[in-house]
Amino acid sequence: MPNLMMEYSHSVDERVNIQKLLEDLHQVAIESGLFEVSAVKSRAISCHDWLIGEEADSQDFIHITFELLSGRTQEQKKELANQLMQVLKDQVGSIRSLTINIRDMDRESFLKVTN
């Protein structure tokens, strides 16, 4: 059930192969060994409106939110964040703001339907 959501300023499209970056981040999640391969979901969301501090929309960003069901250790989550950040730094180090947030989801309130 992990969900990797990569939000990015639309101007990043001009300099970055978003699909390849998403695929590489997705692969990190798969290779982490923390999840069933078939459960890993990743998507990229282009943001056309954003503000950062006093620089408004003049600063490019990529932000990853990685949601996973509770139960992983802090060390596992930190290692996952470090591996994801390494991919970002290797591929898009020129983007001014790179951030990652790993979030636990409550198992008791998570619902899933598959057909």
N, CA, C and O atoms as a Tinker XYZ file with bonds, in Angstrom:
   460  protein
     1  N      0.794000   -1.196000    0.000000    73     2
     2  CA     0.000000    0.000000    0.000000    64     1     3
     3  C      0.835000    1.257000    0.000000    63     2     4     5
     4  O      0.268000    2.323000    0.244000    81     3
     5  N      2.072000    1.232000   -0.240000    73     3     6
     6  CA     2.779000    2.509000   -0.251000    64     5     7
     7  C      2.374000    3.353000   -1.459000    63     6     8     9
     8  O      2.179000    2.842000   -2.561000    81     7
     9  N      2.254000    4.649000   -1.221000    73     7    10
    10  CA     1.946000    5.619000   -2.269000    64     9    11
    11  C      3.046000    6.662000   -2.308000    63    10    12    13
    12  O      3.259000    7.379000   -1.331000    81    11
    13  N      3.744000    6.751000   -3.424000    73    11    14
    14  CA     4.741000    7.782000   -3.637000    64    13    15
    15  C      4.103000    8.841000   -4.518000    63    14    16    17
    16  O      3.691000    8.558000   -5.644000    81    15
    17  N      4.021000   10.064000   -4.003000    73    15    18
    18  CA     3.471000   11.177000   -4.765000    64    17    19
    19  C      4.553000   12.234000   -4.911000    63    18    20    21
    20  O      5.022000   12.808000   -3.928000    81    19
    21  N      4.937000   12.478000   -6.146000    73    19    22
    22  CA     5.966000   13.477000   -6.424000    64    21    23
    23  C      5.292000   14.719000   -7.000000    63    22    24    25
    24  O      4.810000   14.709000   -8.132000    81    23
    25  N      5.265000   15.781000   -6.208000    73    23    26
    26  CA     4.749000   17.063000   -6.671000    64    25    27
    27  C      5.939000   17.887000   -7.148000    63    26    28    29
    28  O      7.019000   17.834000   -6.560000    81    27
    29  N      5.733000   18.645000   -8.213000    73    27    30
    30  CA     6.841000   19.449000   -8.728000    64    29    31
    31  C      6.312000   20.693000   -9.424000    63    30    32    33
    32  O      5.216000   20.688000   -9.985000    81    31
    33  N      7.097000   21.747000   -9.380000    73    31    34
    34  CA     6.730000   22.973000  -10.093000    64    33    35
    35  C      6.781000   22.675000  -11.590000    63    34    36    37
    36  O      7.724000   22.043000  -12.068000    81    35
    37  N      5.778000   23.123000  -12.322000    73    35    38
    38  CA     5.663000   22.770000  -13.737000    64    37    39
    39  C      6.883000   23.179000  -14.549000    63    38    40    41
    40  O      7.150000   22.580000  -15.590000    81    39
    41  N      7.615000   24.164000  -14.109000    73    39    42
    42  CA     8.818000   24.602000  -14.837000    64    41    43
    43  C      9.928000   23.552000  -14.803000    63    42    44    45
    44  O     10.865000   23.615000  -15.599000    81    43
    45  N      9.828000   22.589000  -13.887000    73    43    46
    46  CA    10.808000   21.502000  -13.816000    64    45    47
    47  C     10.741000   20.646000  -15.080000    63    46    48    49
    48  O     11.746000   20.072000  -15.499000    81    47
    49  N      9.553000   20.561000  -15.686000    73    47    50
    50  CA     9.373000   19.774000  -16.916000    64    49    51
    51  C     10.379000   20.149000  -18.001000    63    50    52    53
    52  O     10.780000   19.301000  -18.798000    81    51
    53  N     10.780000   21.399000  -18.032000    73    51    54
    54  CA    11.687000   21.889000  -19.071000    64    53    55
    55  C     13.094000   21.311000  -18.944000    63    54    56    57
    56  O     13.838000   21.262000  -19.923000    81    55
    57  N     13.460000   20.873000  -17.734000    73    55    58
    58  CA    14.833000   20.428000  -17.481000    64    57    59
    59  C     14.969000   18.992000  -17.033000    63    58    60    61
    60  O     16.081000   18.466000  -16.984000    81    59
    61  N     13.856000   18.338000  -16.702000    73    59    62
    62  CA    13.910000   17.021000  -16.086000    64    61    63
    63  C     12.998000   16.060000  -16.846000    63    62    64    65
    64  O     11.892000   16.422000  -17.248000    81    63
    65  N     13.473000   14.841000  -17.035000    73    63    66
    66  CA    12.641000   13.779000  -17.588000    64    65    67
    67  C     11.823000   13.222000  -16.417000    63    66    68    69
    68  O     12.282000   12.338000  -15.693000    81    67
    69  N     10.631000   13.741000  -16.245000    73    67    70
    70  CA     9.787000   13.405000  -15.093000    64    69    71
    71  C      9.459000   11.917000  -15.063000    63    70    72    73
    72  O      9.509000   11.301000  -13.998000    81    71
    73  N      9.126000   11.332000  -16.201000    73    71    74
    74  CA     8.772000    9.916000  -16.233000    64    73    75
    75  C      9.935000    9.050000  -15.758000    63    74    76    77
    76  O      9.736000    8.134000  -14.961000    81    75
    77  N     11.152000    9.332000  -16.239000    73    75    78
    78  CA    12.314000    8.549000  -15.820000    64    77    79
    79  C     12.585000    8.734000  -14.331000    63    78    80    81
    80  O     12.869000    7.766000  -13.626000    81    79
    81  N     12.498000    9.961000  -13.857000    73    79    82
    82  CA    12.708000   10.220000  -12.433000    64    81    83
    83  C     11.684000    9.436000  -11.607000    63    82    84    85
    84  O     12.045000    8.801000  -10.616000    81    83
    85  N     10.420000    9.478000  -12.005000    73    83    86
    86  CA     9.378000    8.749000  -11.279000    64    85    87
    87  C      9.665000    7.248000  -11.292000    63    86    88    89
    88  O      9.517000    6.580000  -10.269000    81    87
    89  N     10.067000    6.726000  -12.428000    73    87    90
    90  CA    10.393000    5.296000  -12.523000    64    89    91
    91  C     11.547000    4.930000  -11.594000    63    90    92    93
    92  O     11.508000    3.887000  -10.940000    81    91
    93  N     12.562000    5.769000  -11.529000    73    91    94
    94  CA    13.713000    5.491000  -10.666000    64    93    95
    95  C     13.334000    5.556000   -9.188000    63    94    96    97
    96  O     13.801000    4.736000   -8.397000    81    95
    97  N     12.502000    6.509000   -8.809000    73    95    98
    98  CA    12.031000    6.597000   -7.431000    64    97    99
    99  C     11.160000    5.391000   -7.087000    63    98   100   101
   100  O     11.262000    4.834000   -5.994000    81    99
   101  N     10.315000    4.998000   -8.016000    73    99   102
   102  CA     9.460000    3.822000   -7.849000    64   101   103
   103  C     10.319000    2.581000   -7.619000    63   102   104   105
   104  O     10.008000    1.742000   -6.773000    81   103
   105  N     11.400000    2.480000   -8.380000    73   103   106
   106  CA    12.301000    1.331000   -8.248000    64   105   107
   107  C     12.962000    1.295000   -6.872000    63   106   108   109
   108  O     13.156000    0.218000   -6.307000    81   107
   109  N     13.306000    2.450000   -6.336000    73   107   110
   110  CA    13.871000    2.506000   -4.981000    64   109   111
   111  C     12.887000    1.911000   -3.984000    63   110   112   113
   112  O     13.274000    1.132000   -3.112000    81   111
   113  N     11.615000    2.276000   -4.112000    73   111   114
   114  CA    10.601000    1.738000   -3.200000    64   113   115
   115  C     10.502000    0.225000   -3.336000    63   114   116   117
   116  O     10.412000   -0.490000   -2.338000    81   115
   117  N     10.519000   -0.254000   -4.561000    73   115   118
   118  CA    10.443000   -1.695000   -4.796000    64   117   119
   119  C     11.656000   -2.403000   -4.196000    63   118   120   121
   120  O     11.515000   -3.414000   -3.509000    81   119
   121  N     12.839000   -1.869000   -4.456000    73   119   122
   122  CA    14.074000   -2.521000   -4.012000    64   121   123
   123  C     14.331000   -2.380000   -2.516000    63   122   124   125
   124  O     15.231000   -3.027000   -1.979000    81   123
   125  N     13.553000   -1.545000   -1.841000    73   123   126
   126  CA    13.747000   -1.374000   -0.400000    64   125   127
   127  C     13.450000   -2.658000    0.362000    63   126   128   129
   128  O     13.960000   -2.860000    1.464000    81   127
   129  N     12.633000   -3.522000   -0.216000    73   127   130
   130  CA    12.251000   -4.760000    0.455000    64   129   131
   131  C     11.215000   -4.565000    1.551000    63   130   132   133
   132  O     10.904000   -5.505000    2.282000    81   131
   133  N     10.682000   -3.361000    1.674000    73   131   134
   134  CA     9.711000   -3.057000    2.720000    64   133   135
   135  C      8.269000   -3.354000    2.309000    63   134   136   137
   136  O      7.373000   -3.378000    3.153000    81   135
   137  N      8.044000   -3.582000    1.006000    73   135   138
   138  CA     6.685000   -3.674000    0.498000    64   137   139
   139  C      6.565000   -4.811000   -0.509000    63   138   140   141
   140  O      7.553000   -5.246000   -1.101000    81   139
   141  N      5.337000   -5.282000   -0.690000    73   139   142
   142  CA     5.061000   -6.182000   -1.795000    64   141   143
   143  C      5.176000   -5.370000   -3.082000    63   142   144   145
   144  O      4.634000   -4.269000   -3.178000    81   143
   145  N      5.872000   -5.906000   -4.054000    73   143   146
   146  CA     6.117000   -5.172000   -5.295000    64   145   147
   147  C      4.811000   -4.702000   -5.922000    63   146   148   149
   148  O      4.722000   -3.561000   -6.376000    81   147
   149  N      3.807000   -5.557000   -5.955000    73   147   150
   150  CA     2.538000   -5.204000   -6.604000    64   149   151
   151  C      1.772000   -4.108000   -5.869000    63   150   152   153
   152  O      0.832000   -3.538000   -6.421000    81   151
   153  N      2.157000   -3.811000   -4.649000    73   151   154
   154  CA     1.440000   -2.807000   -3.854000    64   153   155
   155  C      1.988000   -1.399000   -4.034000    63   154   156   157
   156  O      1.319000   -0.434000   -3.662000    81   155
   157  N      3.184000   -1.252000   -4.592000    73   155   158
   158  CA     3.829000    0.058000   -4.707000    64   157   159
   159  C      3.161000    0.863000   -5.821000    63   158   160   161
   160  O      3.050000    0.398000   -6.955000    81   159
   161  N      2.719000    2.072000   -5.483000    73   159   162
   162  CA     2.079000    2.969000   -6.440000    64   161   163
   163  C      2.815000    4.307000   -6.429000    63   162   164   165
   164  O      3.130000    4.844000   -5.367000    81   163
   165  N      3.083000    4.833000   -7.611000    73   163   166
   166  CA     3.798000    6.107000   -7.709000    64   165   167
   167  C      3.112000    6.989000   -8.746000    63   166   168   169
   168  O      2.601000    6.503000   -9.755000    81   167
   169  N      3.111000    8.281000   -8.482000    73   167   170
   170  CA     2.530000    9.220000   -9.443000    64   169   171
   171  C      3.210000   10.574000   -9.311000    63   170   172   173
   172  O      3.744000   10.932000   -8.261000    81   171
   173  N      3.170000   11.310000  -10.411000    73   171   174
   174  CA     3.763000   12.647000  -10.456000    64   173   175
   175  C      2.648000   13.665000  -10.671000    63   174   176   177
   176  O      1.743000   13.456000  -11.478000    81   175
   177  N      2.731000   14.758000   -9.941000    73   175   178
   178  CA     1.705000   15.792000   -9.995000    64   177   179
   179  C      2.382000   17.129000  -10.265000    63   178   180   181
   180  O      3.144000   17.635000   -9.442000    81   179
   181  N      2.092000   17.685000  -11.424000    73   179   182
   182  CA     2.654000   18.985000  -11.798000    64   181   183
   183  C      1.837000   20.098000  -11.158000    63   182   184   185
   184  O      0.610000   20.108000  -11.253000    81   183
   185  N      2.516000   21.029000  -10.510000    73   183   186
   186  CA     1.853000   22.166000   -9.863000    64   185   187
   187  C      2.082000   23.430000  -10.691000    63   186   188   189
   188  O      3.218000   23.818000  -10.962000    81   187
   189  N      0.992000   24.049000  -11.078000    73   187   190
   190  CA     1.094000   25.273000  -11.870000    64   189   191
   191  C      1.015000   26.524000  -11.008000    63   190   192   193
   192  O      1.357000   27.614000  -11.464000    81   191
   193  N      0.576000   26.378000   -9.790000    73   191   194
   194  CA     0.480000   27.501000   -8.863000    64   193   195
   195  C      1.149000   27.098000   -7.559000    63   194   196   197
   196  O      0.792000   26.082000   -6.963000    81   195
   197  N      2.119000   27.890000   -7.113000    73   195   198
   198  CA     2.805000   27.624000   -5.852000    64   197   199
   199  C      3.481000   28.907000   -5.369000    63   198   200   201
   200  O      3.741000   29.824000   -6.148000    81   199
   201  N      3.751000   28.947000   -4.094000    73   199   202
   202  CA     4.470000   30.063000   -3.480000    64   201   203
   203  C      5.474000   29.480000   -2.502000    63   202   204   205
   204  O      5.165000   28.547000   -1.761000    81   203
   205  N      6.665000   30.032000   -2.504000    73   203   206
   206  CA     7.698000   29.617000   -1.549000    64   205   207
   207  C      8.300000   30.876000   -0.944000    63   206   208   209
   208  O      8.947000   31.665000   -1.633000    81   207
   209  N      8.079000   31.053000    0.343000    73   207   210
   210  CA     8.632000   32.209000    1.047000    64   209   211
   211  C      8.320000   33.507000    0.326000    63   210   212   213
   212  O      7.212000   33.712000   -0.167000    81   211
   213  N      9.307000   34.370000    0.274000    73   211   214
   214  CA     9.151000   35.653000   -0.413000    64   213   215
   215  C      9.548000   35.574000   -1.873000    63   214   216   217
   216  O      9.475000   36.570000   -2.593000    81   215
   217  N      9.975000   34.383000   -2.324000    73   215   218
   218  CA    10.377000   34.216000   -3.712000    64   217   219
   219  C      9.204000   33.840000   -4.607000    63   218   220   221
   220  O      9.370000   33.650000   -5.811000    81   219
   221  N      8.024000   33.733000   -4.016000    73   219   222
   222  CA     6.790000   33.415000   -4.745000    64   221   223
   223  C      6.989000   32.159000   -5.582000    63   222   224   225
   224  O      7.350000   31.110000   -5.050000    81   223
   225  N      6.755000   32.259000   -6.887000    73   223   226
   226  CA     6.869000   31.089000   -7.750000    64   225   227
   227  C      8.151000   31.089000   -8.579000    63   226   228   229
   228  O      8.223000   30.416000   -9.607000    81   227
   229  N      9.153000   31.833000   -8.145000    73   227   230
   230  CA    10.416000   31.882000   -8.890000    64   229   231
   231  C     11.363000   30.751000   -8.505000    63   230   232   233
   232  O     12.406000   30.580000   -9.137000    81   231
   233  N     11.021000   29.989000   -7.496000    73   231   234
   234  CA    11.856000   28.892000   -7.021000    64   233   235
   235  C     11.229000   27.556000   -7.405000    63   234   236   237
   236  O     10.091000   27.264000   -7.037000    81   235
   237  N     11.989000   26.744000   -8.155000    73   235   238
   238  CA    11.517000   25.407000   -8.524000    64   237   239
   239  C     11.563000   24.482000   -7.321000    63   238   240   241
   240  O     12.353000   24.685000   -6.399000    81   239
   241  N     10.704000   23.458000   -7.337000    73   239   242
   242  CA    10.719000   22.488000   -6.244000    64   241   243
   243  C     10.305000   21.110000   -6.739000    63   242   244   245
   244  O      9.620000   20.968000   -7.752000    81   243
   245  N     10.736000   20.115000   -6.004000    73   243   246
   246  CA    10.200000   18.762000   -6.090000    64   245   247
   247  C      9.981000   18.311000   -4.654000    63   246   248   249
   248  O     10.889000   18.376000   -3.825000    81   247
   249  N      8.777000   17.858000   -4.372000    73   247   250
   250  CA     8.449000   17.366000   -3.033000    64   249   251
   251  C      7.851000   15.972000   -3.161000    63   250   252   253
   252  O      6.922000   15.752000   -3.939000    81   251
   253  N      8.386000   15.044000   -2.400000    73   251   254
   254  CA     7.868000   13.687000   -2.385000    64   253   255
   255  C      7.153000   13.441000   -1.064000    63   254   256   257
   256  O      7.713000   13.641000    0.014000    81   255
   257  N      5.914000   13.006000   -1.174000    73   255   258
   258  CA     5.179000   12.501000   -0.024000    64   257   259
   259  C      5.094000   10.996000   -0.218000    63   258   260   261
   260  O      4.615000   10.518000   -1.246000    81   259
   261  N      5.559000   10.258000    0.773000    73   259   262
   262  CA     5.537000    8.796000    0.694000    64   261   263
   263  C      4.701000    8.284000    1.849000    63   262   264   265
   264  O      5.128000    8.314000    3.003000    81   263
   265  N      3.499000    7.813000    1.527000    73   263   266
   266  CA     2.586000    7.298000    2.549000    64   265   267
   267  C      2.695000    5.787000    2.599000    63   266   268   269
   268  O      2.703000    5.120000    1.565000    81   267
   269  N      2.778000    5.250000    3.809000    73   267   270
   270  CA     2.844000    3.804000    3.978000    64   269   271
   271  C      2.096000    3.416000    5.229000    63   270   272   273
   272  O      1.952000    4.209000    6.160000    81   271
   273  N      1.626000    2.193000    5.239000    73   271   274
   274  CA     0.914000    1.724000    6.420000    64   273   275
   275  C      1.864000    1.658000    7.602000    63   274   276   277
   276  O      3.036000    1.315000    7.448000    81   275
   277  N      1.359000    1.985000    8.776000    73   275   278
   278  CA     2.189000    1.995000    9.976000    64   277   279
   279  C      2.794000    0.621000   10.219000    63   278   280   281
   280  O      2.249000   -0.396000    9.791000    81   279
   281  N      3.920000    0.604000   10.907000    73   279   282
   282  CA     4.564000   -0.658000   11.247000    64   281   283
   283  C      6.037000   -0.732000   10.897000    63   282   284   285
   284  O      6.729000   -1.647000   11.344000    81   283
   285  N      6.535000    0.217000   10.100000    73   283   286
   286  CA     7.971000    0.245000    9.785000    64   285   287
   287  C      8.702000    0.999000   10.878000    63   286   288   289
   288  O      8.139000    1.887000   11.517000    81   287
   289  N      9.957000    0.641000   11.088000    73   287   290
   290  CA    10.760000    1.327000   12.100000    64   289   291
   291  C     11.201000    2.693000   11.593000    63   290   292   293
   292  O     11.182000    2.963000   10.392000    81   291
   293  N     11.599000    3.548000   12.529000    73   291   294
   294  CA    12.137000    4.856000   12.160000    64   293   295
   295  C     13.370000    4.690000   11.273000    63   294   296   297
   296  O     13.563000    5.452000   10.325000    81   295
   297  N     14.194000    3.704000   11.578000    73   295   298
   298  CA    15.406000    3.465000   10.795000    64   297   299
   299  C     15.053000    3.082000    9.356000    63   298   300   301
   300  O     15.686000    3.556000    8.413000    81   299
   301  N     14.044000    2.225000    9.188000    73   299   302
   302  CA    13.625000    1.828000    7.844000    64   301   303
   303  C     13.104000    3.026000    7.056000    63   302   304   305
   304  O     13.414000    3.185000    5.875000    81   303
   305  N     12.313000    3.862000    7.717000    73   303   306
   306  CA    11.767000    5.036000    7.038000    64   305   307
   307  C     12.865000    6.044000    6.707000    63   306   308   309
   308  O     12.844000    6.660000    5.641000    81   307
   309  N     13.806000    6.210000    7.600000    73   307   310
   310  CA    14.913000    7.130000    7.341000    64   309   311
   311  C     15.772000    6.636000    6.181000    63   310   312   313
   312  O     16.189000    7.429000    5.336000    81   311
   313  N     16.038000    5.344000    6.137000    73   311   314
   314  CA    16.831000    4.784000    5.040000    64   313   315
   315  C     16.104000    4.947000    3.717000    63   314   316   317
   316  O     16.730000    5.286000    2.713000    81   315
   317  N     14.803000    4.715000    3.692000    73   315   318
   318  CA    14.015000    4.917000    2.483000    64   317   319
   319  C     14.099000    6.376000    2.038000    63   318   320   321
   320  O     14.318000    6.652000    0.858000    81   319
   321  N     13.930000    7.299000    2.962000    73   319   322
   322  CA    14.016000    8.727000    2.636000    64   321   323
   323  C     15.401000    9.066000    2.076000    63   322   324   325
   324  O     15.509000    9.808000    1.100000    81   323
   325  N     16.445000    8.533000    2.682000    73   323   326
   326  CA    17.810000    8.797000    2.199000    64   325   327
   327  C     18.020000    8.266000    0.793000    63   326   328   329
   328  O     18.647000    8.930000   -0.033000    81   327
   329  N     17.504000    7.078000    0.509000    73   327   330
   330  CA    17.668000    6.502000   -0.828000    64   329   331
   331  C     16.887000    7.299000   -1.875000    63   330   332   333
   332  O     17.375000    7.519000   -2.984000    81   331
   333  N     15.686000    7.726000   -1.525000    73   331   334
   334  CA    14.909000    8.564000   -2.435000    64   333   335
   335  C     15.607000    9.894000   -2.683000    63   334   336   337
   336  O     15.668000   10.367000   -3.818000    81   335
   337  N     16.132000   10.497000   -1.622000    73   335   338
   338  CA    16.825000   11.782000   -1.769000    64   337   339
   339  C     18.071000   11.637000   -2.625000    63   338   340   341
   340  O     18.410000   12.548000   -3.380000    81   339
   341  N     18.754000   10.509000   -2.520000    73   339   342
   342  CA    19.947000   10.305000   -3.342000    64   341   343
   343  C     19.595000   10.303000   -4.828000    63   342   344   345
   344  O     20.330000   10.859000   -5.643000    81   343
   345  N     18.478000    9.682000   -5.176000    73   343   346
   346  CA    18.025000    9.705000   -6.568000    64   345   347
   347  C     17.741000   11.145000   -6.997000    63   346   348   349
   348  O     18.141000   11.564000   -8.083000    81   347
   349  N     17.053000   11.893000   -6.146000    73   347   350
   350  CA    16.772000   13.298000   -6.477000    64   349   351
   351  C     18.062000   14.079000   -6.677000    63   350   352   353
   352  O     18.213000   14.789000   -7.671000    81   351
   353  N     18.984000   13.950000   -5.745000    73   351   354
   354  CA    20.241000   14.717000   -5.852000    64   353   355
   355  C     21.027000   14.321000   -7.094000    63   354   356   357
   356  O     21.615000   15.177000   -7.756000    81   355
   357  N     21.042000   13.033000   -7.413000    73   355   358
   358  CA    21.782000   12.562000   -8.589000    64   357   359
   359  C     21.173000   13.062000   -9.894000    63   358   360   361
   360  O     21.898000   13.380000  -10.837000    81   359
   361  N     19.850000   13.132000   -9.951000    73   359   362
   362  CA    19.193000   13.453000  -11.218000    64   361   363
   363  C     18.748000   14.903000  -11.363000    63   362   364   365
   364  O     18.694000   15.437000  -12.471000    81   363
   365  N     18.430000   15.537000  -10.233000    73   363   366
   366  CA    17.866000   16.893000  -10.330000    64   365   367
   367  C     18.482000   17.826000   -9.293000    63   366   368   369
   368  O     17.793000   18.672000   -8.724000    81   367
   369  N     19.757000   17.670000   -9.055000    73   367   370
   370  CA    20.435000   18.487000   -8.052000    64   369   371
   371  C     20.337000   19.974000   -8.313000    63   370   372   373
   372  O     20.539000   20.781000   -7.406000    81   371
   373  N     20.028000   20.346000   -9.552000    73   371   374
   374  CA    19.932000   21.769000   -9.882000    64   373   375
   375  C     18.614000   22.392000   -9.436000    63   374   376   377
   376  O     18.485000   23.616000   -9.420000    81   375
   377  N     17.638000   21.570000   -9.075000    73   375   378
   378  CA    16.361000   22.097000   -8.579000    64   377   379
   379  C     16.597000   22.631000   -7.169000    63   378   380   381
   380  O     17.192000   21.956000   -6.328000    81   379
   381  N     16.134000   23.824000   -6.930000    73   379   382
   382  CA    16.494000   24.532000   -5.698000    64   381   383
   383  C     15.966000   23.878000   -4.421000    63   382   384   385
   384  O     16.675000   23.825000   -3.416000    81   383
   385  N     14.731000   23.381000   -4.453000    73   383   386
   386  CA    14.132000   22.827000   -3.239000    64   385   387
   387  C     13.738000   21.369000   -3.482000    63   386   388   389
   388  O     12.863000   21.075000   -4.297000    81   387
   389  N     14.400000   20.464000   -2.761000    73   387   390
   390  CA    14.102000   19.039000   -2.821000    64   389   391
   391  C     13.705000   18.588000   -1.419000    63   390   392   393
   392  O     14.492000   18.731000   -0.483000    81   391
   393  N     12.509000   18.050000   -1.260000    73   391   394
   394  CA    12.047000   17.637000    0.064000    64   393   395
   395  C     11.327000   16.293000   -0.021000    63   394   396   397
   396  O     10.765000   15.926000   -1.053000    81   395
   397  N     11.365000   15.574000    1.105000    73   395   398
   398  CA    10.707000   14.278000    1.211000    64   397   399
   399  C     10.031000   14.193000    2.573000    63   398   400   401
   400  O     10.607000   14.578000    3.591000    81   399
   401  N      8.809000   13.686000    2.577000    73   399   402
   402  CA     8.088000   13.460000    3.819000    64   401   403
   403  C      7.546000   12.035000    3.794000    63   402   404   405
   404  O      6.714000   11.700000    2.951000    81   403
   405  N      8.014000   11.196000    4.716000    73   403   406
   406  CA     7.516000    9.839000    4.857000    64   405   407
   407  C      6.434000    9.867000    5.944000    63   406   408   409
   408  O      6.687000   10.309000    7.064000    81   407
   409  N      5.232000    9.394000    5.607000    73   407   410
   410  CA     4.114000    9.459000    6.553000    64   409   411
   411  C      3.494000    8.090000    6.767000    63   410   412   413
   412  O      3.255000    7.338000    5.821000    81   411
   413  N      3.243000    7.786000    8.020000    73   411   414
   414  CA     2.524000    6.564000    8.371000    64   413   415
   415  C      1.025000    6.786000    8.213000    63   414   416   417
   416  O      0.495000    7.846000    8.549000    81   415
   417  N      0.359000    5.765000    7.695000    73   415   418
   418  CA    -1.093000    5.756000    7.610000    64   417   419
   419  C     -1.615000    4.785000    8.672000    63   418   420   421
   420  O     -0.980000    3.769000    8.957000    81   419
   421  N     -2.736000    5.092000    9.233000    73   419   422
   422  CA    -3.329000    4.261000   10.269000    64   421   423
   423  C     -3.944000    3.003000    9.647000    63   422   424   425
   424  O     -4.856000    3.097000    8.826000    81   423
   425  N     -3.448000    1.838000   10.035000    73   423   426
   426  CA    -3.935000    0.571000    9.478000    64   425   427
   427  C     -5.423000    0.360000    9.745000    63   426   428   429
   428  O     -6.134000   -0.170000    8.891000    81   427
   429  N     -5.899000    0.766000   10.916000    73   427   430
   430  CA    -7.285000    0.520000   11.290000    64   429   431
   431  C     -8.279000    1.323000   10.462000    63   430   432   433
   432  O     -9.420000    0.897000   10.287000    81   431
   433  N     -7.864000    2.471000    9.952000    73   431   434
   434  CA    -8.804000    3.291000    9.194000    64   433   435
   435  C     -8.547000    3.276000    7.696000    63   434   436   437
   436  O     -9.275000    3.927000    6.947000    81   435
   437  N     -7.542000    2.558000    7.243000    73   435   438
   438  CA    -7.269000    2.464000    5.810000    64   437   439
   439  C     -8.182000    1.419000    5.178000    63   438   440   441
   440  O     -8.314000    0.307000    5.687000    81   439
   441  N     -8.807000    1.787000    4.068000    73   439   442
   442  CA    -9.677000    0.885000    3.318000    64   441   443
   443  C     -9.169000    0.754000    1.906000    63   442   444   445
   444  O     -8.643000    1.711000    1.337000    81   443
   445  N     -9.323000   -0.429000    1.333000    73   443   446
   446  CA    -8.880000   -0.667000   -0.035000    64   445   447
   447  C     -9.848000   -1.638000   -0.698000    63   446   448   449
   448  O    -10.253000   -2.636000   -0.102000    81   447
   449  N    -10.212000   -1.331000   -1.943000    73   447   450
   450  CA   -11.038000   -2.211000   -2.742000    64   449   451
   451  C    -10.309000   -2.441000   -4.057000    63   450   452   453
   452  O     -9.913000   -1.486000   -4.724000    81   451
   453  N    -10.130000   -3.695000   -4.428000    73   451   454
   454  CA    -9.540000   -4.001000   -5.740000    64   453   455
   455  C    -10.466000   -4.952000   -6.460000    63   454   456   457
   456  O    -11.090000   -5.816000   -5.844000    81   455
   457  N    -10.550000   -4.793000   -7.750000    73   455   458
   458  CA   -11.407000   -5.658000   -8.587000    64   457   459
   459  C    -10.549000   -6.485000   -9.499000    63   458   460
   460  O    -11.069000   -7.278000  -10.284000    81   459
